[in-house]
Structures are given as C-alpha cells and as structure tokens.
C-alpha cells in the first residue's frame, strides 16, 4: 500500500493537499488523474472543478506488517470474548476492503457487540 499526496487547485487559485492510500500495483499518477476527473464529472452545484497540480508518494506501507497487526487485533478480540478466531487468510480478507478488525469481528459475532 502507498500513501500518496495530491496537490490540487481550483478556480480560486489556492493549492491544497489531499492524502490517499492506494494499492502498490496502482500507478499513482493515473489514479490521481482519474480521481480528479471523476470528481469534476460529478460536481454538485456549490463545488468548483479541480485541477491536479502534482502527485507525491509519501510512504510505502508494508501490507504484511499491517496484516499482522490486524490479525493480532482479531485474535485479541477472540480471546477477550472467548471465541475461536481461526483461518488467518479468511479472517484478514476484509482488511483489503477497508474493514477494521473490530468491525470484522463484530460482524461475525454480533452477539458481543456493545
């Protein structure tokens, strides 16, 4: 996973930054151009079209490290609620869709949700 920063502007001329996470295999420049184009194609009445001025890769994040943290949180929740959390690959799949370990656990075991 990569953390990228877009530098954008609009008709007012002031620049600002927007940060996003994208997959390692995604070309950040293509992704940014498509994202800005999609925004501009779907403007609401009070929004202004944006212009992409630059793209910067801020960090490359090791998915394996994040998966281990995610799995550890799932196991901790399982221990806390006396539930078996097995099959790391299946349990960690929602990670790639942006689902937190906590939400993933409580989706599977709603009876423990506060």
C-alpha positions as CSV (number, residue, x, y, z in Angstrom):
1,X,0.0,0.0,0.0
2,X,1.2,3.5,-0.8
3,X,0.2,6.7,0.9
4,X,0.1,9.5,-1.7
5,X,-0.5,13.2,-1.6
6,X,-2.3,15.1,-4.4
7,X,-1.7,18.8,-4.8
8,X,-4.8,20.3,-6.3
9,X,-6.2,23.8,-7.0
10,X,-9.5,25.3,-8.3
11,X,-10.5,28.5,-10.0
12,X,-9.7,30.5,-6.8
13,X,-6.0,29.6,-7.3
14,X,-5.2,28.4,-3.8
15,X,-3.4,25.0,-3.6
16,X,-4.2,22.3,-1.1
17,X,-3.3,18.7,-0.4
18,X,-5.4,15.6,-0.3
19,X,-3.9,12.3,1.1
20,X,-5.0,8.9,-0.1
21,X,-4.0,5.2,0.3
22,X,-3.6,3.2,-2.9
23,X,-2.5,-0.3,-3.7
24,X,1.1,-1.0,-4.5
25,X,0.3,-2.0,-8.1
26,X,-1.6,1.2,-8.8
27,X,0.1,3.9,-10.8
28,X,-0.4,6.9,-8.5
29,X,-0.4,9.5,-11.4
30,X,-3.1,7.6,-13.4
31,X,-5.1,7.1,-10.2
32,X,-4.9,10.7,-9.2
33,X,-5.9,12.0,-12.7
34,X,-8.9,9.6,-12.8
35,X,-9.9,10.6,-9.3
36,X,-9.9,14.3,-10.1
37,X,-11.7,13.7,-13.4
38,X,-14.4,11.7,-11.6
39,X,-14.8,14.5,-9.1
40,X,-15.1,17.1,-11.9
41,X,-17.6,14.9,-13.8
42,X,-19.9,14.7,-10.7
43,X,-19.8,18.3,-9.4
44,X,-22.5,19.4,-7.1
45,X,-23.9,23.0,-7.6
46,X,-21.7,24.5,-4.9
47,X,-18.5,22.7,-5.9
48,X,-15.7,24.0,-8.2
49,X,-13.8,21.9,-10.7
50,X,-10.3,20.9,-9.5
51,X,-7.0,20.8,-11.3
52,X,-4.3,18.3,-10.4
53,X,-1.0,20.0,-9.9
54,X,1.1,17.2,-8.6
55,X,1.3,13.7,-7.0
56,X,3.8,12.7,-4.3
57,X,4.3,9.2,-2.8
58,X,4.6,9.9,1.0
59,X,5.2,6.3,2.1
60,X,5.1,2.7,1.0
61,X,3.4,0.8,3.7
62,X,4.2,-2.9,4.2
63,X,0.9,-4.8,3.9
64,X,2.3,-7.8,5.8
65,X,3.1,-5.7,8.8
66,X,-0.5,-4.2,8.7
67,X,-2.0,-7.7,8.3
68,X,-0.1,-8.9,11.3
69,X,-1.5,-6.0,13.4
70,X,-5.0,-6.7,12.0
71,X,-4.7,-10.5,12.8
72,X,-3.3,-9.7,16.3
73,X,-6.3,-7.5,17.0
74,X,-8.7,-10.2,15.8
75,X,-7.0,-12.8,18.0
76,X,-7.2,-10.4,21.0
77,X,-10.9,-9.8,20.4
78,X,-11.4,-13.6,20.1
79,X,-9.6,-14.2,23.4
80,X,-11.5,-11.4,25.1
81,X,-14.9,-12.8,24.1
82,X,-13.9,-16.5,24.3
83,X,-14.4,-17.1,20.6
84,X,-12.2,-19.1,18.2
85,X,-10.6,-17.0,15.5
86,X,-9.0,-19.4,13.1
87,X,-8.1,-19.3,9.4
88,X,-6.0,-16.1,9.2
89,X,-6.4,-15.7,5.4
90,X,-10.2,-15.8,5.5
91,X,-10.4,-13.5,8.6
92,X,-8.0,-11.0,7.1
93,X,-9.6,-10.6,3.7
94,X,-11.9,-7.7,4.8
95,X,-8.7,-5.8,5.6
96,X,-8.3,-5.2,1.8
97,X,-11.7,-3.6,1.7
98,X,-11.0,-1.2,4.5
99,X,-13.0,-3.1,7.2
100,X,-11.5,-2.7,10.6
101,X,-10.6,-5.7,12.6
102,X,-13.1,-4.7,15.2
103,X,-16.0,-4.3,12.7
104,X,-14.9,-7.6,11.1
105,X,-15.1,-9.4,14.4
106,X,-18.4,-8.0,15.5
107,X,-19.9,-8.7,12.0
108,X,-19.1,-12.3,12.7
109,X,-20.1,-12.3,16.3
110,X,-22.9,-9.7,16.6
111,X,-24.0,-11.0,20.0
112,X,-20.8,-9.5,21.5
113,X,-21.3,-6.0,20.0
114,X,-21.7,-3.3,22.7
